[in-house]
Amino acid sequence: MTPRKSTAKAPGSPSKRCERLKDEVYRQMYRLEEHRPGAELALAIALLRAWIVSDSEAEMPQSREWLTKICPICLPMIEAMQKVSDVGKQCIQ
């Protein structure tokens, strides 16, 4: 059985992988600010991926430091978007 592409390690050095994950988190934050559908879930997934990589990349302590700074910003953004979404659903019903 061959491994799935999503489970394979990203090519490149650990620092390049961390930079790509940071870029993805920031991209999803911008999508969330633009009120794009599904952006809150995409941001949560990007954060989760970043945490997983930060745990596996012991030589990259700056990625963990960055995550401890960015998560307190991202989580309220996700929660606020969910509240807006819930209010919109209630208005439709």
SVG drawing of the C-alpha trace seen along z (x, -y; Angstrom):
<svg xmlns="http://www.w3.org/2000/svg" viewBox="-37 -41 55 43">
<polyline fill="none" stroke="black" stroke-width="0.4" points="0.0,0.0 1.4,-3.4 1.3,-6.3 -1.1,-9.1 0.4,-12.4 -1.0,-14.3 0.9,-12.1 4.3,-12.6 6.7,-15.1 6.8,-18.4 10.0,-18.8 12.7,-21.2 14.3,-22.2 12.5,-22.4 12.7,-26.2 11.1,-26.2 8.3,-24.0 7.7,-26.3 7.6,-29.4 5.1,-27.7 2.9,-26.9 3.2,-30.5 2.2,-31.7 -0.8,-29.4 -2.0,-30.6 -1.7,-34.2 -3.5,-33.5 -6.4,-32.0 -6.5,-34.9 -6.9,-37.3 -9.7,-35.0 -11.4,-35.1 -11.2,-38.9 -12.8,-39.0 -15.7,-36.8 -15.0,-34.1 -17.1,-30.9 -15.3,-28.2 -12.4,-30.4 -12.7,-29.7 -12.3,-25.9 -9.4,-26.5 -7.7,-28.7 -8.2,-26.1 -6.8,-23.4 -3.8,-25.5 -3.1,-26.2 -3.4,-22.5 -0.9,-21.6 1.5,-24.2 1.3,-22.8 1.9,-19.3 5.0,-20.4 6.3,-22.5 6.1,-19.3 8.0,-17.2 10.6,-19.8 12.5,-20.0 15.3,-22.1 12.8,-24.9 11.9,-26.5 11.0,-29.8 8.0,-28.1 6.6,-27.2 7.2,-30.7 5.4,-32.2 2.5,-29.8 2.1,-30.9 1.9,-34.5 -0.4,-33.9 -3.0,-31.5 -4.3,-34.0 -5.1,-36.3 -6.5,-33.5 -8.8,-31.8 -11.0,-34.9 -11.1,-35.6 -12.5,-32.1 -15.0,-32.4 -16.2,-35.8 -16.8,-34.5 -18.7,-31.6 -21.0,-34.0 -21.6,-36.1 -22.4,-32.9 -24.8,-31.7 -26.6,-35.0 -26.9,-34.9 -28.4,-31.4 -30.9,-32.5 -32.0,-35.5 -32.7,-33.2 -34.9,-30.8"/>
</svg>
